[in-house]
Amino acid sequence: MKKQLSLLALLCSATGAYADSAPKNIIYMIGDGMGPAYTTAYRYFKDDSNTKAIESTVFDTILTGMAHTYPDDHTYVTDSAASATALSSGHKSYNGAIGVDTNKKPVKTMLEIAKERGMTTALVATLQINHATPASFAAHNESRGNYDEIANDYIDNKIAGKLPVDLMLGGGTKYFIREDRNLIEEFKAAGYQYSDDINNLGQITQLPAIGLYAEKGLPYAIDEHPNRLARLTTKTLDLLDGQNKEGFFVMIEGSQIDWCGHANDIACAMAEMDDFAKSVEKAKAYVDKNQDTILIVTADHSTGGLTLGAHGQYKWDTEIVKGVKASAGKLTSLLMDTSDLKTVWSANTNIEFSAEHQIKLEQAKKMGKKPLNLAIKSIINDASFTGWTTGGHTAVDVQVFAYGKGSEQFTGSQNNTDIADKLIAFIEK
């Protein structure tokens, strides 16, 4: 009997200690496609060449472990939907699943649990706000491609009679303002402020609110608004700060690291990494001022099979990468619209417009936009010694970064579902 009582006392003590260590606020940041090669590349990309040392980045300062990303099948390679479902709910599922298990039954997400507990909730992304990662926190659908249905869930999926998300910032007007249904008007009727101008974030002064700043995804950071996620992060934390004595949960996604990886566009990827890193820095600074908050940063998977060094050469040239001033997509459009390839090329890269490059680009241009796009990336990747193994995802483990109250629980090798389970336990404290 004494042993039983002692065990009970120990369990109660441990539960109490866990509750005491649980943070009030959760900032959950996901770099979509941000495998370990991306954070390494970013460190070298930001290195001050005038110093001998290679300076650390914000990622280096808060690294705690690694996470396994595989879906609930034998492919080992996850998509964003399955991984985000694991990261939001603690349940592995199939590729394409949005907040459902392998039987296509809804699973409760940490955002929904947070809402049940009276916390303020928020989703921020640089793609459409109903894209796979944010969707997996607030919607339930058998397919990530059902964008209209997923958008509908943001207003139809009530939690304790309330709308699930108090603040949404990202893109996606195409899916929220439709001929069959105008969700923005429904949000306004429910008391939400609406913002449609990223240059005027002051349009939102209080919660609840929704801001949509593009038809689908926002323009790439390298092409327009290089600090747009950092600005949205600052706005979000300002709105959430002190809003609710029960605390808040926010998921902030650096969405387009992934798209640049799919495109095998290294300059595009580094610009997205820079915007995401600045967003993480702002979140870290918030934790410094609010020590009842935890910051968790991870990735859903890695994209593109990025390698730093290629073609048997033991080097990676960051100066070439830094010298590219436009995404490969934008550069393709600029070159298609001009007869003066040299002037446009020289204005947007620091790569010599050699006779070989001229012939390569001119021949590709004659064949159309896609061959020209591939030629542009080939020249940039070759010049910088950047390698890619795929236009899709890979199965490598991703990094886990943690900072603030309770961060010590996220050390070592873990499953992506473990991250969700620990955060849900904090919310349910």
Secondary structure, DSSP 4 states (H G I P E B T S, - for coil): -HHHHHHHHHHHHHHHHHHHH--SEEEEEEETT--HHHHHHHHHHH--TTSSS----HHHHHEEEEEE---SSSS----HHHHHHHHHHS----TT-BSB-TTS-B---HHHHHHHTT-EEEEEEEEETTSHHHHHHH--BS-TT-HHHHHHHHHHS-BTTB-S-SEEEEE-HHHHB-SS-BHHHHHHHTT-EEE--TT-GGG--SSSEEEE-SSSSPPPTTTS-TTHHHHHHHHHHHHHTTS-TT-EEEEEEETTHHHHHHTT-HHHHHHHHHHHHHHHHHHHHHHHH-TTEEEEEE-S-EETT-EES-TT-S---HHHHHT--S-HHHHHHHHHT-S-HHHHHHHH--S---HHHHHHHHHHHHH-HHHHHHHHHHHHHHHHTEE-S-SSEE---EEEEEEETTGGGG-EEEEHHHHHHHHHHHHT-
